[in-house]
């Protein structure tokens, strides 16, 4: 009889142990988590944020200097690049689900740009979009208006950059990546290069981020590729980067996403190699987690979008925090209005303190599970591989309890077996 009571108690012990393990792990981390909102500068300003968001969480949000929401607009699967235009409207790249699919079977993803007027209530005044074959890694991540009035587009569907006349609906110039890289038969059926950013750095010269090759290239009209940063595709120098900011000849600031850092690279004129001169792995005691934008501001500070930590943070050259803002649901890019990426201010490589924090290490399986979950549901920034391990152990305990309970139930039905 005592043995039977112990057999019945054991499953409940395993269930309670699993609950306590998860509860204590998550509760302690929540209680001890540092505050990601920190305001030390009261400059009257606006931070414009494109939020990619898991699921249907995409939005464009404007924050004031205290981190409060001035305005926000959603109605899309995701938003990526954002920029403030001279007429007071906002240009945002986006992706959404549509029935108007052209050659593809509905429903499909369409991607393109939206013009948003924030006053008096944020409203999409016009948009331009087109259907894409796949729902993953094919949307327009970046576009900007040129002085000519044309639109400059980074196209991940066909892996190209081009200028587009919104009035005529015609491309006016195209550079296809197949002119430089070996292309597959149909780039629309594979995430070949993942061109995620293009910036005009001079008339007819464009800085392009080719994520899957770990390279930045400069494309010049009439000449093609005239400069390659990271020719060897060295993942320790750049690893699936986003949103580089050109700081002037021989200097670029990059959100080095998969290396979980922001890095400033300078070209060594004697060797022709691009070298690290300023590196940030950690801000205010929190390690960067998949940063996807870094802008140098006119005051010399750096504005960083720390995506998986759900924050936008402004730091000084010495790594100290000026302001930090919480932005839920996977922010992609942030711009300080009205500057954006219009200003270049490279740091001097001779500074004594040029690296802040240490590079974090991935834990096999656990890091992959955590990353996958973050892309499906929004998680607090303090959730780590430790919490994934706690959940996995709890699941094993609960599964064991379930097996024992089924065995007890089966034995009660057929005690002689």
C-alpha positions in Angstrom: 0.0 0.0 0.0 2.8 2.4 0.9 4.5 1.7 -2.4 1.3 2.5 -4.3 1.0 5.9 -2.4 4.7 6.7 -3.3 4.1 5.9 -6.9 1.1 8.2 -7.0 3.0 11.0 -5.2 6.0 10.9 -7.5 4.2 12.3 -10.6 2.9 15.3 -8.6 6.4 15.8 -7.1 7.8 16.0 -10.7 5.0 18.4 -11.8 5.6 20.7 -8.8 9.4 20.6 -9.2 9.0 21.6 -12.9 6.7 24.5 -12.0 9.1 25.7 -9.3 12.1 25.4 -11.6 10.5 27.6 -14.3 8.9 30.0 -11.7 12.1 30.6 -9.8 14.3 30.9 -12.9 11.9 33.4 -14.6 10.9 35.2 -11.4 14.5 35.8 -10.3 15.6 37.1 -13.7 12.6 39.4 -13.9 13.2 40.8 -10.4 17.0 41.3 -11.0 16.8 42.5 -14.6 18.3 46.0 -15.2 16.0 48.8 -16.4 16.4 49.4 -20.1 14.8 52.9 -19.9 17.4 55.5 -18.8 17.1 59.2 -19.6 20.0 61.5 -18.9 19.5 64.0 -21.7 16.3 66.1 -22.0 16.9 67.4 -25.5 13.5 67.9 -27.2 13.8 65.3 -29.9 12.0 62.5 -31.7 13.2 59.0 -32.3 11.5 57.3 -35.2 11.5 53.5 -35.0 10.6 50.8 -37.5 9.4 47.7 -35.6 9.5 44.4 -37.4 7.6 42.5 -34.7 6.9 38.8 -34.5 3.5 37.8 -36.0 1.5 40.9 -36.9 3.4 43.2 -34.5 4.9 45.5 -37.1 4.5 49.2 -36.6 6.2 52.6 -37.0 6.5 54.5 -33.7 7.8 57.9 -32.8 9.2 58.4 -29.3 9.8 61.7 -27.5 12.9 62.5 -25.4 11.4 60.7 -22.4 10.7 57.5 -24.4 6.9 58.1 -24.4 5.0 57.4 -27.6 4.2 60.5 -29.6 2.4 58.4 -32.2 2.3 54.9 -33.7 0.8 53.2 -36.7 0.6 49.4 -37.4 -1.5 47.6 -40.0 1.3 45.4 -41.4 3.1 42.2 -40.9 6.3 44.1 -40.4 8.0 47.5 -40.9 11.8 47.8 -41.4 13.5 51.0 -42.7 12.1 54.4 -41.6 13.2 57.9 -42.6 11.8 61.4 -42.0 11.3 63.4 -45.2 11.6 67.2 -45.6 7.9 67.6 -46.0 7.2 66.1 -42.6 6.0 62.7 -43.7 7.7 59.4 -43.0 8.9 56.9 -45.6 8.7 53.3 -44.3 9.4 50.0 -45.9 7.0 47.3 -45.1 5.5 43.9 -45.9 1.9 42.7 -45.6 -0.4 40.0 -46.7 -2.7 40.6 -49.8 -5.1 38.9 -52.1 -3.7 41.0 -55.1 -0.9 38.7 -56.0 -0.2 39.1 -59.7 1.4 35.8 -60.9 1.3 34.2 -57.5 -1.4 32.2 -55.7 -3.2 34.3 -53.1 -2.8 35.1 -50.3 0.7 36.3 -50.8 3.1 38.8 -49.3 3.5 42.2 -50.9 6.3 44.5 -50.0 7.3 48.1 -50.8 7.0 51.5 -49.2 4.4 53.6 -47.4 4.2 57.3 -46.9 2.9 58.2 -43.5 1.6 61.6 -42.4 1.8 61.8 -38.6 -0.4 64.8 -38.3 -3.1 65.2 -36.9 -3.4 61.4 -36.7 -0.9 59.0 -38.3 -2.3 58.0 -41.6 -0.9 56.1 -44.7 -1.3 58.7 -47.4 0.0 56.5 -50.3 2.0 53.4 -50.9 3.8 51.4 -53.6 4.1 47.7 -53.4 4.5 44.5 -55.4 4.0 40.8 -54.8 6.9 38.5 -54.0 7.2 34.8 -54.5 8.1 33.8 -50.9 6.9 35.1 -47.6 10.4 34.9 -46.1 13.5 37.0 -46.8 12.1 38.7 -49.9 10.7 42.0 -48.6 12.2 45.5 -49.2 14.2 46.3 -46.1 15.4 49.7 -47.2 14.5 52.5 -49.5 15.2 56.2 -49.6 14.2 59.3 -51.6 16.9 60.8 -53.8 17.4 64.5 -54.5 16.1 63.8 -58.0 12.7 62.7 -56.5 13.3 59.1 -57.5 13.2 56.2 -55.0 16.3 54.2 -54.3 15.4 50.6 -53.5 17.3 47.6 -52.0 15.5 44.6 -53.6 15.9 41.3 -51.9 13.5 39.5 -54.3 15.8 39.7 -57.4 18.9 40.8 -55.4 19.4 44.2 -57.0 19.4 47.9 -56.3 17.5 50.3 -58.5 16.0 53.8 -58.8 12.3 54.1 -59.4 10.1 56.9 -60.7 7.0 56.8 -58.7 5.1 59.0 -61.2 5.8 56.9 -64.2 6.0 53.5 -62.5 9.3 52.8 -64.2 12.8 51.7 -63.1 15.3 54.4 -64.2 18.5 52.5 -63.4 19.3 49.0 -62.2 22.3 47.2 -60.8 21.8 43.5 -60.6 24.0 41.5 -58.2 24.5 38.9 -60.8 26.8 41.4 -62.5 29.3 40.8 -59.7 28.3 37.6 -57.9 27.6 34.1 -59.3 23.9 33.9 -59.4 21.5 30.9 -59.1 19.1 30.2 -61.9 16.2 31.9 -60.2 17.1 34.2 -57.2 13.4 34.6 -56.3 13.4 31.0 -55.0 16.2 31.2 -52.6 17.6 33.7 -50.1 20.7 34.1 -52.2 22.4 37.4 -51.0 19.8 39.1 -48.8 20.6 42.7 -49.9 19.2 44.5 -46.9 20.4 48.1 -47.3 21.4 50.7 -49.8 22.5 54.3 -49.1 23.4 57.1 -51.5 26.8 58.3 -50.3 27.7 60.5 -53.3 25.9 61.3 -56.6 25.8 58.1 -58.4 27.6 56.1 -55.7 25.8 53.7 -53.3 26.8 51.8 -50.2 25.2 48.3 -50.3 24.9 45.7 -47.5 25.1 42.2 -48.9 24.2 40.3 -45.8 24.8 36.7 -46.8 28.4 37.3 -48.0 29.3 39.4 -44.9 30.2 42.2 -47.2 29.6 45.9 -47.8 30.2 47.1 -51.4 30.2 50.4 -53.1 28.4 50.5 -56.5 29.0 53.3 -58.9 26.8 54.0 -61.9 28.6 53.2 -65.1 31.4 51.3 -63.3 29.7 48.7 -61.0 31.4 47.5 -57.9 34.3 49.9 -57.0 35.0 48.9 -53.4 34.5 45.8 -51.3 34.6 45.8 -47.5 35.5 42.3 -46.2 36.7 40.8 -49.5 37.5 37.5 -47.7 34.0 37.3 -46.2 35.6 36.9 -42.8 32.8 36.4 -40.3 34.9 37.7 -37.5 35.0 41.1 -39.2 31.3 41.2 -40.3 28.7 38.6 -39.8 25.3 39.1 -41.5 25.3 42.9 -40.9 22.5 45.4 -41.2 22.2 49.2 -41.9 25.8 50.4 -42.4 26.3 54.2 -42.0 28.9 55.8 -44.2 31.0 58.2 -42.2 33.1 59.6 -45.1 35.9 58.3 -47.2 37.6 55.3 -45.5 35.2 55.0 -42.5 31.9 53.1 -41.9 29.8 52.3 -38.9 28.1 48.9 -39.0 25.5 47.0 -36.9 27.4 43.7 -37.0 24.3 41.7 -36.2 25.4 38.0 -35.8 28.6 39.1 -33.9 26.3 40.9 -31.5 28.2 44.2 -31.7 28.5 47.6 -33.3 31.8 48.2 -35.1 33.4 51.2 -36.8 35.7 50.2 -39.6 38.5 52.3 -41.1 40.4 51.6 -44.3 44.1 51.2 -43.8 45.5 53.1 -46.8 48.8 51.3 -46.7 47.3 47.8 -46.9 43.9 48.5 -48.3 42.3 46.4 -45.6 39.4 47.5 -43.4 40.2 47.4 -39.7 38.2 47.7 -36.5 38.7 51.0 -34.7 35.8 51.2 -32.3 33.7 48.2 -31.0 30.8 47.9 -28.7 29.6 44.5 -27.4 27.9 45.7 -24.2 25.9 48.8 -23.1 25.0 49.6 -19.5 25.8 46.1 -18.4 23.6 44.4 -21.0 25.2 42.6 -23.9 24.0 43.6 -27.4 21.7 41.0 -28.9 21.4 41.1 -32.7 21.8 44.9 -33.2 20.5 45.9 -36.6 21.1 49.7 -36.9 23.7 52.1 -35.8 23.8 55.8 -36.7 26.4 58.4 -35.9 24.6 61.6 -34.7 25.8 65.2 -35.2 26.8 65.5 -31.6 29.2 62.6 -32.0 27.0 60.1 -30.1 25.9 56.8 -31.6 22.3 55.7 -31.8 21.9 51.8 -31.7 18.9 49.6 -32.3 19.4 46.6 -30.1 16.8 44.4 -31.7 16.4 41.3 -29.4 16.9 43.4 -26.3 14.0 45.5 -27.5 15.7 48.8 -26.9 17.1 51.8 -28.7 20.1 53.3 -26.9 22.2 56.4 -27.5 25.8 56.2 -26.2 28.9 58.4 -26.1 32.2 57.5 -27.7 33.4 56.2 -24.3 30.5 53.7 -24.3 28.5 55.5 -21.6 24.7 55.7 -21.9 23.0 59.0 -22.8 19.5 57.7 -23.2 17.9 54.2 -23.5 14.4 53.5 -24.6 12.3 50.4 -24.4 10.7 49.4 -27.8 8.8 46.1 -27.6 8.5 43.6 -30.5 11.8 43.5 -32.2 12.8 47.0 -33.5 14.6 47.0 -36.8 15.8 50.6 -37.4 15.8 53.9 -35.5 16.4 57.4 -36.7 16.9 60.6 -34.8 14.6 63.2 -36.4 15.6 65.0 -38.6 19.1 63.7 -39.0 18.8 60.0 -40.0 22.0 58.9 -41.6 22.9 62.3 -43.2 25.8 63.0 -41.0 29.2 61.4 -40.9 31.5 61.8 -37.9 34.2 59.1 -37.7 36.0 58.5 -34.4 39.7 58.8 -34.2 41.4 55.4 -34.1 44.0 56.7 -31.7 41.5 56.8 -28.8 42.7 54.7 -25.8 39.3 53.0 -25.2 38.1 51.5 -28.4 36.4 48.3 -27.3 33.5 48.0 -24.7 32.4 44.6 -23.3 33.2 41.1 -24.5 31.8 39.0 -27.3 29.0 36.7 -26.1 29.1 33.0 -27.0 26.3 30.9 -28.5 25.3 27.8 -26.6 24.6 24.9 -29.1 20.9 24.1 -29.4 19.8 26.5 -26.6 20.8 29.6 -28.5 19.1 28.4 -31.7 15.9 27.6 -29.8 15.9 31.0 -28.1 16.5 32.8 -31.4 13.7 30.9 -33.1 11.3 31.7 -30.3 12.1 35.4 -30.4 11.1 35.5 -34.0 7.7 34.0 -33.3 6.6 35.7 -30.0 7.9 38.8 -28.2 10.1 37.9 -25.2 11.6 40.1 -22.5 15.2 41.0 -23.2 16.3 39.2 -20.0 15.2 35.8 -21.3 18.3 33.8 -22.0 19.5 30.3 -22.8 19.2 29.6 -19.0 15.5 30.0 -19.3 15.3 27.8 -22.3 17.2 25.1 -20.4 14.8 25.5 -17.4 11.8 25.0 -19.6 13.3 22.0 -21.4 14.1 20.3 -18.0 10.6 21.1 -16.8 9.1 19.6 -19.9 11.1 16.4 -19.3 9.8 16.3 -15.7 6.2 16.9 -16.8 6.5 14.2 -19.5 7.9 11.8 -16.9 5.0 12.6 -14.6 2.5 12.0 -17.4 4.0 8.6 -18.1 3.8 7.6 -14.5 0.2 8.8 -14.2 -0.8 6.9 -17.3 0.9 3.8 -15.8 -1.0 4.2 -12.5 -4.3 4.7 -14.4 -3.6 1.6 -16.5 -2.8 -0.5 -13.5 -6.0 0.6 -11.7 -8.0 -0.6 -14.7 -6.2 -4.0 -15.0 -4.6 -4.6 -11.6 -3.6 -8.2 -12.5 -1.5 -7.1 -15.5 
